């Protein structure tokens, strides 16, 4: 597989320095992507550059994931309107370990192949620098004029910036350039990749290598992903979509991809899956014949959920979706773990009852109209049962004399009540 050709048809190249393709065609090349360790999980905004590293390794080249322990202490001004909070060393170290665990799902770190991936932390070499050494060995090679010409600096110093820019952030591109220089010297790394907002920082590194080492290094960036409506990719009303299942459940993760628009799904399936060009073109054609079937979104959601989580998590997410949208059964319901169950029914009205009282048995009429306020009156509840409109745990209830006890509990904790097709209520026994 040719790396540049592969990324080109997938729409994953924004800028590329002249000579990059020739370098990759010539020999196995080492490239790196920097990842900001400001959280202990990647989110889907990171996935584009992670997929670039994955394609790079599949093409026979060697990927390096650089966790920015040092740069994370400064804060990258690119695309930011204000300076960020700085993290302490212990937090950064914890975040690094968590990120490596997630990256290992995409990259081969463990094999003895010559192109096995590596994880490095720029704090390991930046902590040795004294300030005087840094401004003498790095600072003198790049002029202020050169640094001021970068878009990330211009924007922060221009009219749209109210707070200006600290010296700390102004030097960010020098620190990132030092990373590239270090990896060029120590790992023979000749290419840095990242989002298009990183172009200025990356080219500072290539310039530093040229001036200090008389060496040739290259830059390649991918477009910043936006939704078709122009809003930011990867953000929902509740914030980032994380790869850590504790922060974003696999069900919610699956739902994010399932709910993408047709236009976005056509773009995302190229970027976020490993499906071949033929497979993708076939799926798009099939989708265009019957868009209402949402085949493209279903395949996209399946591929990304399995890659980030697991096949079991994907299957559970599908079952959970069926429960909410009417096709689920009591059997489906019992298979869900507690986290998925709560994700599916987030926002549903909840009522509490004592487990002890429930274990003795309660008539369904008393349970739903007295012990909880699922129904405002016993009369309405009786009419709903008579009209076949009440379900408990996805099973229709036709007997107003039914006794509900502990055997009804899902996961020894929940009872799901459904009034009509769309009104859900959750009884929690504690």
Secondary structure, DSSP 4 states (H G I P E B T S, - for coil): --HHHHHHHTT--SEE-TTHHHHHHHS--EEEEEE--SSSS-BGGGHHHHHHHHHHHHTT-EEEEEE-TTGGGT---TT-SSPPPPPPHHHHHHHHHHHHHHHTTTS--SS--TT--EEEETHHHHTT--HHHHHHHTGGGS-HHHHHTSHHHHHHHSTT-SS---HHHHTHHHHHHHHHHHHHHHH-EEEEEEEGGGHHHHHHHHHHHHHHH----EEEEEPPPB-TTSPBTTEETTEE-BSSTTTS-HHHHHHHHHT--HHHHHHHHHHS----HHHHHHHHHHHHH-GGG-HHHHHHHHHHHHHHS-HHHHHHHHHHHHHHTT---HHHHHH--HHHHHHHTTTSEEEEE-HHHHHH-EEHHHIIIIIS-SSS-HHHHHHHHHTT-EEETTEE---TTPEE-GGG-BTTTEEEEEETTTEEEEEEE-
